[in-house]
Amino acid sequence: MTLTLIDRARRTDHVTDKDVIDKDTADAGAAPEKTPDAAPVSAPRRATGREADGLAVASFVLGLIGLLVFNLLLGPTAIVMALLALARRTRRPGRAYLGLALGVADLVVLAVLVTVNGTVAWDLAG
């Protein structure tokens, strides 16, 4: 499913000769009127909240999987995705913090494996 945002053209009202004359004869000391044309044009909004939520969930899942396999690759990936989700103000900060913690835990498990076994692989046989 793709979310498409349409930028609609702003309506402009036609200026008549009477409007031009009224503006010319107005007080010089009067405050200028705000016109709709003076408002800044905003860019179309992206679905950044959904992207940040997806990053938070993905960091959690990758950190969890990284505890078992590919912790050398999945741990740093989970950390980066969690930090991006937090920077983009996700609506799921708990998942982002869990993904961050699991990514760090992946690296700790990797360090323990390298220290104990001298390898980056699990040794289940004992």
C-alpha positions in Angstrom: 0.0 0.0 0.0 1.5 3.3 -1.0 0.6 6.6 0.6 0.4 9.4 -2.0 0.1 13.0 -0.9 -1.2 15.5 -3.5 0.0 19.1 -3.4 -3.0 21.2 -4.3 -2.6 24.5 -6.0 -3.4 27.6 -3.9 -6.3 29.6 -4.9 -5.6 33.1 -6.0 -8.3 35.7 -6.1 -8.3 38.2 -9.0 -7.5 41.7 -8.1 -9.9 44.4 -9.4 -9.2 48.0 -10.1 -11.2 49.0 -7.1 -8.9 47.0 -4.8 -5.9 48.7 -6.2 -7.4 52.2 -5.7 -8.4 51.3 -2.1 -4.9 50.2 -1.3 -3.4 53.4 -2.8 -5.6 55.7 -0.7 -5.1 53.8 2.6 -3.3 55.5 5.5 0.4 55.4 5.1 0.8 54.8 8.9 -1.7 52.0 9.0 -0.4 48.5 9.6 -0.3 46.4 6.5 -3.0 43.8 6.2 -2.1 40.1 6.2 -2.9 38.4 2.9 -3.2 34.7 2.4 -0.4 35.0 -0.2 2.0 36.1 2.5 1.7 32.7 4.3 4.6 30.4 3.7 4.0 27.4 1.5 4.5 24.2 3.4 5.9 21.1 1.6 3.8 18.0 1.5 4.1 16.1 4.8 5.6 12.6 4.7 4.6 9.8 6.9 7.7 10.1 9.1 5.9 8.8 12.1 5.2 5.5 10.4 8.8 5.3 9.2 10.2 5.9 12.6 7.9 3.3 14.1 9.0 0.8 11.6 12.6 1.6 12.4 11.9 1.0 16.1 10.3 -2.3 15.5 12.9 -3.4 13.0 15.7 -2.6 15.5 14.0 -4.6 18.2 13.6 -7.6 15.9 17.1 -7.5 14.5 18.6 -7.1 18.0 16.6 -10.1 19.2 17.6 -12.3 16.2 21.2 -11.0 16.5 21.5 -12.7 20.0 21.4 -16.0 18.2 22.9 -15.5 14.7 25.0 -12.9 12.9 25.5 -10.7 15.9 28.5 -9.1 14.2 26.2 -7.7 11.6 22.8 -7.5 13.3 24.0 -5.8 16.5 25.4 -2.6 15.0 22.4 -2.5 12.5 19.9 -2.7 15.4 21.8 0.1 17.2 21.8 2.4 14.2 18.1 1.8 13.4 17.2 2.4 17.1 19.1 5.7 17.1 17.5 6.8 13.9 14.0 6.0 15.3 14.7 7.9 18.4 16.0 10.9 16.4 12.9 10.9 14.3 10.7 10.9 17.4 9.0 7.5 17.1 5.7 6.9 18.8 7.3 3.6 20.1 10.3 4.7 22.1 10.2 1.6 24.3 10.8 -0.6 21.3 13.6 1.7 20.1 15.3 1.5 23.5 14.8 -2.3 23.6 16.4 -2.5 20.1 19.2 -0.3 21.3 19.8 -2.5 24.3 19.6 -5.7 22.3 22.0 -4.3 19.8 24.5 -3.6 22.6 23.8 -7.1 24.0 24.6 -8.6 20.6 28.0 -6.9 20.7 28.6 -8.1 24.3 27.8 -11.6 23.3 30.2 -11.3 20.4 33.0 -10.0 22.7 32.3 -12.9 25.1 32.5 -15.5 22.3 35.7 -14.1 21.0 37.3 -14.0 24.4 36.2 -17.5 25.6 36.4 -19.5 22.4 38.7 -17.4 20.3 36.1 -17.5 17.5 33.0 -15.8 16.4 30.9 -19.0 16.4 28.8 -20.7 19.0 30.2 -23.9 20.4 27.2 -26.0 21.5 29.1 -29.3 21.7 31.0 -28.1 24.8 
